[in-house]
């Protein structure tokens, strides 16, 4: 069996191309404009990032459970965060992601940017995510079992940092590891009060801008 058959990459019924196209139509209605990103999301088999029992719901505009009390972010949130990275005058090359989870956001990033380093505190997520990247022949991803509060100093600075779980305030190590001219997208806050925040680093320091209200699982310290 080849990877495409094993993973049902193309999908059928509720996971088919038609369903993906409908998701993309909704993303456009919700204000996502970048054509390259929309084309990519129409192609990316989101259903393989979920357990089989849930895969038929993959293209609904909701977040979905992936185990360990974590969630795969809703399509709009993934699109919005990624689109913000595409607004820079120069396309980021090296991207740090905090919170690999299912690997869906990682796969989107790896399809657009040269190099993606993704950190995850729950080791149990990594084998599945790796298999999915292999099935999609994405070879530019490095996964590390590490605490995202610390970032990943070894490969810093990063042109872009994407945080897919919410800290109460932006971790200082991540600010330090952001390159000059770089962008960080991070949900900041706790409980029901979270705001998607864009931090840009220039010669003169960091500038933060609060965007939409969002709902992410909390960024948690320590490894599991
Ligand atoms: N982006 C992923 C997962 C979103 S859920 C997806 O769409 O599937 C948030 C993820 O962040 C979870 O996998 C959680 O374990 C991880 N996480 C939470 N705190 C973390 C930390 N301090 N360091 C690294 N990962 C963390």
Boltz pocket constraint, residues with backbone or C-beta under 6 A from the ligand:
constraints:
  - pocket:
      binder: B
      contacts: [[A, 66], [A, 70], [A, 71], [A, 72], [A, 73], [A, 98], [A, 99], [A, 100], [A, 101], [A, 102], [A, 103], [A, 104], [A, 105], [A, 106], [A, 119], [A, 120], [A, 121], [A, 122], [A, 125], [A, 146], [A, 147], [A, 148], [A, 149], [A, 164], [A, 165], [A, 217], [A, 218], [A, 219], [A, 220], [A, 221], [A, 222]]
      max_distance: 6.0
